[in-house]
Amino acid sequence: MKAPLDWLLRQQPYVRYVTRRDNLHEATDASEMTCLKSTVENDPLIKAMLESLPQWEKNIVSGHKNAGLLLHQLCFLADIGFDINHPVILKTAKTILSHTDANGIPKVPVNIPKHFGGSGEDTWGWALCDAPVVLYALARVGCGPEALEKPAAHLTGLLRGNGWPCTGSDEIGKFRGPGRKDDPCPYATLQMTKFLLQLPSYRESEAVRTGAETILGLWDRSKEEHPYMFYMGTDFRKLKAPPIWYDIISVTDVLSQCGWLKNDGRLREMTGLIASKMDENGCCTPESVYLSKKDWDFGQKKAPSGYLTYLAHNILQRMDIQQ
């Protein structure tokens, strides 16, 4: 199915920008792209997102399936082209890097209730379901290896044969998700794989291969295994954006970057399912939404979404699936 480029180029400025960058391979420093980037920045929704970032130190992370969290907002902005050349992004990156542990792992504001093993007070800490998300954002906005290599090495050292566990810094106490200690955390494993793929020295590493295989194995055994209550059932298979959680777009957006998986039957089954949900024009309509994103075109379920369509076609393109 052919990517609907003409249609994508009539969507919101940020969709036009990433389509021209990633599908038409236009240089981001070209004059037309620079002008378009200015238009993107002045989009009211993007502007509001940028204006929210200075609240980073007050944005308590109490649950990670929240598209309104600033760490997810930063990832979105990074993915659509904002980097440390933008003053707000630079200031946010400096704020993040001012709150790291001895291994360079970024901490976020957290409050773990006493009955979950925490202190019940606002503090700074990290869990393996937020640290790699923040590190991914730092990598995408252009932070150098001095900010990424040390935490990557430490977090990679936490890898087990079946993926990454549910763990975190001392500040989160004994808190652990609803699963057995020996189980992998599918979300942490996905986010660690996603982060490490940003680092050239890790892209084809055993760590990335183990992370990918863990997720693909869970897809293969999706009816029997649901570690930490992460299912790959009906809700998982619904098309949804942005890719912040554990769903078919989020998973395939990461795994399709692993060139050695191009002919993997499990991944092709997932991407084939995405292709089957496109309409006759190759567009994708959201099947599930984040309520905090109701003002975005991917925050409704009645019409095709430009950003979701862009994401889906990028996934299929990496897999060499005819479009």
C-alpha positions in Angstrom: 0.0 0.0 0.0 1.5 3.3 -1.1 2.1 5.9 1.6 -0.4 8.8 1.2 2.4 11.4 0.9 0.1 14.0 -0.7 -2.4 13.7 2.1 0.3 13.8 4.8 1.7 17.0 3.2 -1.7 18.6 3.8 -1.8 17.8 7.5 -0.6 19.8 10.5 2.8 21.6 10.2 4.6 19.1 12.4 3.3 16.2 10.3 4.4 17.9 7.2 7.8 18.5 8.7 8.5 14.9 9.8 7.1 13.6 6.5 9.4 15.8 4.5 12.3 14.9 6.8 11.8 11.1 7.0 9.9 10.2 3.8 11.2 12.7 1.3 14.6 12.9 3.0 14.8 16.7 2.8 17.7 18.4 4.7 16.4 20.0 7.9 18.7 23.0 7.3 17.2 23.7 3.9 15.5 27.1 3.9 12.0 25.7 3.3 12.4 23.3 6.1 13.7 26.0 8.4 10.6 28.1 7.6 8.3 25.1 8.2 10.0 24.5 11.5 9.1 28.0 12.6 5.5 27.3 11.7 5.6 24.1 13.7 6.9 26.0 16.8 4.0 28.5 16.5 1.4 25.8 16.4 -0.7 26.5 19.6 -0.5 22.8 20.7 3.2 22.6 20.2 3.7 26.1 21.8 1.7 24.9 24.9 3.9 21.8 25.1 7.1 23.8 25.0 5.7 26.2 27.6 5.0 23.3 29.9 8.6 22.0 30.1 9.9 24.6 32.6 7.6 22.8 35.1 9.9 19.7 34.9 10.9 19.8 38.6 7.3 20.0 39.7 5.9 17.3 37.4 5.5 14.3 39.8 5.7 11.0 38.0 3.1 8.8 39.7 2.2 6.6 36.8 3.9 6.1 33.4 0.8 5.5 31.2 0.1 9.3 31.2 0.7 11.1 27.9 0.6 14.4 29.8 3.8 13.6 31.7 6.6 16.0 30.7 9.0 13.2 30.0 6.6 12.0 27.3 6.1 15.5 26.1 9.8 15.9 25.7 10.1 12.7 23.8 7.4 13.8 21.4 9.1 17.2 20.8 12.4 15.4 20.2 10.8 13.0 17.7 9.4 15.8 15.6 12.7 17.7 15.4 13.2 19.9 18.5 16.8 19.7 19.9 19.1 21.5 22.2 19.5 24.4 19.8 16.1 25.5 21.0 16.4 27.4 24.3 13.6 25.6 26.1 14.9 22.2 25.2 18.4 23.2 26.2 17.2 24.5 29.6 15.2 21.3 30.1 18.2 19.1 29.3 20.3 21.1 31.8 17.6 20.7 34.4 17.5 16.9 33.8 21.3 16.6 34.0 21.3 18.5 37.3 19.4 15.6 38.9 21.3 12.4 38.2 22.7 9.7 40.5 26.3 8.6 40.7 25.9 6.6 37.5 24.5 9.5 35.5 21.0 8.1 35.5 18.4 10.9 35.5 16.0 11.1 38.4 12.5 12.5 38.1 10.2 13.9 40.8 8.4 10.9 42.5 6.2 10.2 45.4 5.9 6.6 46.4 3.3 6.1 49.1 4.4 4.4 52.4 2.1 1.4 51.8 3.9 0.7 48.5 7.3 0.8 50.3 8.2 4.5 49.6 8.6 7.5 51.9 5.3 9.1 51.0 7.1 12.3 50.4 8.1 14.1 47.2 11.6 13.2 46.2 13.9 12.6 43.3 14.4 9.0 42.0 14.3 6.8 39.0 12.6 3.6 37.9 13.4 1.5 34.9 10.2 2.6 33.4 11.2 6.3 33.3 15.0 6.5 33.3 15.4 5.1 29.7 12.5 7.3 28.5 14.4 10.4 29.7 17.7 9.1 28.4 16.1 8.4 25.0 14.8 12.0 24.9 18.3 13.3 25.8 19.8 11.3 23.0 17.2 12.5 20.5 17.7 16.2 21.4 21.4 15.9 20.8 23.1 15.4 24.1 26.5 13.9 23.7 28.0 10.6 24.9 29.2 12.1 28.1 25.6 12.3 29.3 24.5 8.9 27.9 27.3 6.3 27.9 27.7 5.9 31.7 24.0 5.5 32.5 23.7 3.2 29.4 26.5 0.9 30.8 25.0 0.8 34.2 21.4 0.1 33.1 22.6 -2.5 30.6 24.3 -4.2 33.5 20.8 -4.8 35.0 19.8 -6.9 32.0 18.9 -10.6 32.7 18.5 -13.4 30.3 14.8 -12.7 30.0 14.9 -8.9 29.7 15.1 -6.1 32.2 13.5 -6.4 35.6 11.2 -4.0 37.5 13.7 -2.0 39.5 14.8 1.5 40.4 16.9 3.8 42.6 17.0 3.6 46.4 14.4 6.5 46.7 11.6 4.3 45.4 12.1 1.9 48.3 10.7 -1.6 48.0 8.1 -0.5 45.4 7.7 -3.0 42.6 5.0 -3.5 40.0 2.4 -6.4 40.2 4.5 -9.3 39.1 7.0 -11.9 40.1 10.6 -10.8 40.8 12.0 -13.2 38.2 9.7 -11.8 35.5 10.9 -9.2 33.0 9.1 -5.9 32.9 7.9 -5.7 29.3 7.7 -1.9 29.4 11.1 -1.4 31.0 12.5 -3.8 28.4 10.9 -2.0 25.6 12.1 1.4 26.8 15.7 0.2 27.4 15.7 -1.3 23.9 14.4 1.9 22.4 17.1 4.0 24.3 20.0 1.7 23.4 19.1 1.8 19.7 19.9 5.5 19.8 23.6 4.8 20.7 25.8 3.5 17.8 27.8 1.3 20.1 24.7 -0.6 21.3 22.5 -0.8 18.2 23.5 -4.4 17.4 24.5 -5.4 20.9 23.5 -8.5 22.8 21.5 -6.3 25.1 19.3 -4.9 22.3 19.0 -8.4 20.8 17.9 -9.8 24.2 15.4 -7.0 24.7 13.9 -7.5 21.2 13.7 -11.3 21.7 12.0 -10.9 25.1 9.2 -8.8 23.5 8.8 -11.0 20.5 8.7 -14.0 22.7 5.9 -12.4 24.7 4.0 -11.8 21.5 4.4 -15.5 20.6 3.1 -16.5 24.0 0.6 -13.6 24.4 -2.2 -15.9 25.5 -0.2 -17.5 28.3 2.3 -14.9 29.6 1.4 -11.4 30.9 4.3 -10.4 33.2 3.5 -7.4 35.4 0.0 -7.4 33.8 1.3 -6.2 30.4 -1.0 -7.9 28.0 -0.7 -8.2 24.2 -4.4 -8.8 23.6 -7.2 -6.7 22.2 -6.2 -3.3 23.6 -2.5 -3.8 22.8 -3.5 -4.3 19.1 -5.4 -1.1 18.8 -3.7 1.7 16.8 -2.7 4.5 19.1 -0.4 7.5 19.2 1.9 8.9 20.4 4.1 5.8 21.0 4.7 6.2 24.7 3.3 3.0 26.2 3.1 -0.8 25.5 1.0 -1.2 22.4 1.4 -2.4 18.8 2.6 0.9 17.4 5.0 1.6 20.3 6.5 -1.9 20.1 6.8 -2.1 16.3 8.2 1.4 16.1 11.1 0.2 18.2 11.6 -3.4 16.8 11.4 -2.3 13.2 14.7 -0.4 13.8 16.4 -3.8 14.3 17.6 -4.6 10.8 18.1 -8.3 11.6 14.4 -8.7 12.4 13.2 -7.6 9.0 12.1 -11.2 8.1 11.2 -12.3 11.6 7.8 -13.9 11.4 6.6 -12.6 14.7 7.4 -9.0 13.9 6.0 -9.3 10.4 2.8 -10.6 11.9 2.5 -7.5 14.1 3.3 -5.1 11.2 0.9 -7.0 8.9 -1.8 -6.4 11.4 -1.1 -2.7 11.3 -1.2 -2.7 7.5 -4.6 -4.5 7.6 -6.1 -1.7 9.6 -5.3 1.0 7.1 -8.1 2.3 4.9 -8.2 2.2 1.1 -6.0 5.4 1.0 -3.4 4.0 3.3 -4.5 6.2 6.3 -4.9 5.1 9.9 -7.7 6.1 12.2 -6.9 5.9 16.0 -8.7 3.0 17.7 -7.7 4.1 21.2 -6.7 7.5 22.5 -5.2 9.3 25.5 -7.8 11.7 26.9 -5.1 14.3 27.7 -4.5 14.5 23.9 -8.2 15.1 22.9 -7.2 18.3 21.0 -4.8 16.5 18.7 -5.7 14.6 15.6 -4.6 11.3 17.2 -6.9 12.1 20.2 -10.1 11.1 18.4 -11.4 7.9 16.8 -13.6 9.2 14.0 -11.2 10.3 11.3 -7.7 9.4 10.0 -4.8 10.9 12.0 -1.8 12.4 10.1 0.7 11.6 12.9 -0.5 8.0 13.4 -0.4 7.4 9.6 3.1 8.8 9.5 4.2 6.5 12.3 2.6 3.4 10.7 4.1 3.9 7.3 7.5 4.5 8.7 7.3 1.1 10.5 6.2 -0.6 7.3 8.9 1.1 5.3 11.6 -0.1 7.7 10.2 -3.6 7.2 10.2 -3.3 3.4 6.5 -4.1 3.4 4.9 -2.9 0.2 2.9 0.3 0.6 
